[in-house]
Amino acid sequence: MAIILQGLGSGIWAVIFYYYLNLRSVNFQMDFIGNISTASIIATGLVALPAGLLCERIGSKRTILIGIMASLINPAQIWILQPTVLLVASFASGLIGTLSWVASAPFMAENSTPKERTHLFSFSWTLMIVMGVVGSYIGGVMPDLFNATLGLPTGADGSATGYRVSLAISVVLSLSAVFPILFVRESKKLQKQKMVDLLSLRNVKSSRTIIKFMIPTAIIGFGAGFIVPLFNVFFKNRFFATQAEIGIMSSLSNVTLGIGTLVAPALSRRLTKAKSVALCEYLSMPFIMLTTLSPSLTWAATAYIARNALMNMAGPIGTALQMELVTPTERATTNGLMVMADNIPRGITVSISGIMMTGSDFFTPFLFTTVTYFIASSLYFMFFRKAEAKMATDSSSHAS
């Protein structure tokens, strides 16, 4: 229930918030929108490791509940359209919201067996995606629906009122996720660790493995920052897509990703988790360039949908592998480090890309993303192609 509510809320917010800021009546340009995204992403990167340590200290359930409270900040981004307020609110929302993000993977790992873990991660991810599909579609049509009901202008330069009402509904949905989480019973008792040990990272026993995960993650984040946060305004400015069209594209993209995520566990059994992750990422790369080089919105949307599905379908498998290759006492810290490694580089490049796209350069950001993805995927494959075989060997030797 919590995933359903958060998926709906975040789906609506993601598909219309930046579009809302870019409306003629609101009039923020892509370079400033890039800075807003940077503030949130950098905040996520900075707080990710402390979030992991907090999760180790107070438990994943409490950490998730605190993280959901980030939605209380979002109304300031809807109604107080001052640059400083938008930047500060985005930064604060990123700081608090990261807590639930970091805590979710350790929570699921703690409450599942190795046999069911890959399926659990894939199912939870798929459920979030499905709700994101519904949220994206609803978000795409709600602003015009509200504006039409109120007799206000609709379309690409419709009234901001419909957008504000839609965004407010997304906030209420996200906050409602608190209630089902309150009823969750953790199957494992929290073993409190000393804060001194956590701050000194004494709980980290698998530092080499964690660093190997962080390197490709950071490179992926660096490349993703050029295009991923700005996709909606890219389609608006490059192909003159309407909000309804962008909502449909996001929904179709998530439907395809949901199907791919359900298929991913079978792929991982056939190829191993590490090889599945690398293969999906390699296959996504041609579609990155096709998105910006396409002559029409239809071709660009098709490429966008394919890229999103292929690049992200193996995400739960990669997360499950991370949780399996580190010890239980360092899982939350590890997840925090991964979020930090992904978001700090991403926050840097989204501002650069915002400047490029404001100057109508829609080619260079996509080229940078493709090159960095290739490097990161190659490193990931080299680091972990034999990890599961070694893990199985170690387990059998311990058992004997």
N, C-alpha and C positions, 0 to 999 in steps of 0.2 A: 504493500500500500504506500509506503514511503517513497519507493522508487517511482510508482505511478504518479504520485502528486508532484514530486520534484521534476520528473521527466516532462510532465505537462507544463509546469511553470517555466522551466528553463527553455523548453522548446519554443514557447511563445516569446519569451524575452530575447532569445538568441536571434530569431528571425526578423524582429522589427526594431530593436533598440537603436542600432547604428543607423538604420534606414530612417527612423524617426528624427535622429539628430541631424541627418543630412537633408531633411525636408526644407523647402524654400522658406517656409514660415519660421523654422527654427534656425536654419542657415549655418550649421557648423560644417566646415570643409573636411576633406579626407585626411589632411595632415594633422588637424586637431583630434579627429576621431582616432587616428593612429596613436596619438599621445594618451588618450583615455584608455585605450586598450593596453598600452605600455604600462600605465600606472597599475592596472589590475594584475597584469602578468608579472611585473616585477615584484609586487606585493606577495603574490603567490610563491614566487621563487625565494624571497627572503624569509618567509614564515614557514616554508615547507619542513625544514629540518626541526625548528622548534616545535612545530605541530606534531611531528613524529615522536619527539621526546615527551611532549605532553600526553600523547596517546599512551606511551609506555607507562607513564606515571599515574594517570587517572582512569585509564581504560578507554576502549574504542567507543562504547555506547555514549558515554558522557561527552567525548570529543565530537562525535557526530552531531549531538544535540546542540552544542555550542556553535558548530559550523553552520547549521541551518539558520541560526539567528542573523546571519549576514544579510538575509533578505530584508531585514528591517531598515537597512541603509538605502535600499534601492529607490524608495519614494523620493529621496532627495535628488536622484539622478533624473527622475521624471519631471518634476515640477520646478526645481530651482536651477534654471538653465544659465548659470554663471560658470565661466570656465574654471575658476578656482574650486568651486563647490563640486563640479563634475569630476575633476581630477582627484580631489581629496576623497570623495565618496567612492569612486572607483577603486582607489588604493585601499581604503578601509574595508570595502566589500571583499576585495581579493584576500586581504589578511585573514579575515574571519572565516570566509567561505572555504578556504583551503583546509581548515581543520577537518571537516567532514570528508573531503576528498582523500586526504592522507589516511584517515582512520578506516575507510570502508574496506580496503583490501586486507589489512591485517584482521579486521573483524570477521570477514568471511573465511579467511585462512584458519583462524582460531576455532571456528565453529563448523569445520568440515574435515573429512578424511582425505588423504591424498588421492584415493580412487575417484572421489566425486568432485574434487576441487576444480578441475578444468571445466566440467559441466556447470558447476555452480557459478563460476566467474562468467562463462559464456551466457548462461541464462539471465543473470542479473544485468549484464551489459545489453543483451538483446531486449529485455524488458524496458530498460531505460531508452533504448533506441526507438522501440515501438511507440512509447509515450512521447518521445521527441518528434516522431512522425506526426502524431495527432496534434501535438502542440504547434509544430511548424505550420501545418495546414490551417489550424484554427487561427494562429497568429497572422497568417497571410490574408485571411478574409475578414477577421474581426474589425480592423480599423475602418474599412469601407462600409461594413455593415452598421457599425455604430454611427458613423458620419451620415450615412443615408437615412437612418432612423431619425437623426436629429436635424435633418435638412441641411447638412453642411457639405462642402465640396469633397468629392472622392477622387480616386485615381492617384497618379504619380505625385501630384502636388496637392493632395487632399488635406483637409483640416487636421491639425495636430491633436484635436480633442479625441478623436477615435483611437489614436495611438496611445494617448495617456490612459484612457479607460482600459484598453487591452493590456497595457503594461502593468497597471494596478491589479488586474485580475491575476496576472502571472505571479505577482508578489504574494498574493493571498494563497494561491495554490502551493507555492514553494514553502511558505511558512506552515501550512497545514501538515506537512510531513513530520512535524514534531510529534504529533499525537500517536501515530502507529509506532514510532521509534520508542516512545515511553513504555509501550507494552512488550517490547522485545526482552526476552530473558537470555542473558549470556550463559552459554553452557559451561564456560570455564571461569573459575574464580580468578580475579585479578591478583597477580603477584607483584606487589608494589616494589619498584626499584628505587634505590637511593638517588636523589636528585644530583648529588655530586658525581655518581657513577654515570648518570645519563649525560650530564653536561660535558663530562670528559670523554664521552663516547666509549666508555669501558664495556658497554653492552655489545659493541660491534666486534664480532669475531671473524667476519668474512670480508675483511676490507678489500682484498684483491678482487674478489668476485663483484663486490659493490662498485668498485672503480671501473671494472670492465663493463658493467651495465650503464654506468653514468656517462662514459665517453660517447657511445653512439646515441644515447638519449639526448645529450647536450647538442650534438650535431644536428639531430632531427629537429630539436626545438629551434635552433638557429635558422634552419631552412624553412620550417613551418611558419615562423613569424612573418616572413615576407608576404605570404598569401592567405593563410587560413583565417586570421581574425578579420580580414577585410573582404572576404568573398562576396558578401551581400552588396556592399557598396561598389565593389568591382563590377558586378553584373549590372548594377544600376547605371554606372558611368560608362562602361565599355560597350554594353549591348542595349542600354536603355530599358532594362527589365523593370516591370512593375512589381509592387510589393506582393501581389497575388501570385505572379509568376515565380518569384523567388521563394514564396511559401510552398508552392507545388514542387519546385526543384528540391528544396530541403527535405520535403516529405518523401519524395521518390528516392532521394539519396539515402535517407535513413532506412527505408524499406529494404533497399538493396543491401545495405550494411547489416541489417538485422538478419537477413537470409544468410549472408556470408558468415556472420558470427555463429549461427547455428551449425553451419557446415564445418567451421574451423576445428572443433575437437576431433572429428573424423580425419581431417587432413593432418592434424598433429600426431595422431596414432600411426599414420602411414609414413610420415616424413620425419617425425620428432618435432618438438615445439620450436626449437631454434631455427630449423630449416623452414618450417612453415611461416614463421615471422619474416624471415629474409625473402622468401619467395614472393609473398604477398606484397612486400614493399617494392621489390624489383618490378613486379608487373604493373604497379601503379604509376611508375615514372613517365612512360610515354603519354599517359592521359593528362599529366600535369601541364606539359607543353601544349597539348592539343586544346586545352581549355582556353588558353590565351590566343592561340593561333587560328582558332576556328573562325570561319567567315560569318557564322550566324549564331544566334542564341541557342537554337536547337542543338547544333553540334557541340557548342561549348557546354551546355547543360548536360548532355550525354557524357562528355568527357569528365565533367565534374562529378557526376554520380558514380562513374566507374572508378575514378581516382579515390574518392572517399571510401567506397566499399573495400577496395583492395588494400589501401593503406592502413585501414583501421580494423578490419575483420579479425586479424590475429592478435589484436591488443589484449584481450583477456588471457590468451595463451601465454603471451610474454609476461604478463603480470603474475600468472600462476607459476611460471618458471622462476621468476624472481623470488617469490615466497617460498618455493621449494629449495632453492639453492642457498638460502640463508637460515640462520637458527631462529626459533620462535621469539626469542628475547630481542631480536634486532629487526623484526619485520616492519614495524611501524617506522622506525628510524630509516630503514632502507627505502620504504615508500616515500618518506619525506625527502630524502636525498634525490630520488628519481624526479619527483615533482620540481624540486629546486633546479636540478640540472636541465630539465626541459624548459622551464619558464623564464629563467634569467636571460638566456640567449634569445628566446622568443620575444621577450619584452624589448630588447635592443633593436631587433630587426624590423619589428612592426612599425616603429616610428620612421625608420629609413624608408620602408616601403610606402608609408603614407605620403611622404614627400614626393617619391617617384610617381605615385599614381595621381597626386594632385597636379603634377606636370604632364599627365597623360602618358606616362611610360608604363605600359601594362605588360611589357615583354621581359625586361631585366629581372623583376622580382621572381617570376616563374622559372627563369633560367637558373637563378641562384638556388631556388628550392630544389630543383631537379638534381643539380650537381651535389649538393649537400646530402640529399637522401641517398644517392648512390654510394657516397663515401661511408655514411653511417651504416647502411645495410650490409656493406662488404665487411666492415669491422665487426658488426654483430655476428655475422656468420662465422668469421674466423675465431672469434672469442668463444662461442658457445656450441659449435657444431658437434662437439664430442661430450658436452656437459652431461647430457642425460645418460649416456652409456657409462660414464665414470660414476655418476650417482647410483646407478643400478648395481655396478660392481662393488661400490663401497657398502651399499645396503646388504648385499649378499654376504660380504666378508664379515660385517658386524653380526649378521644373523647366525653365521656358522661359528 
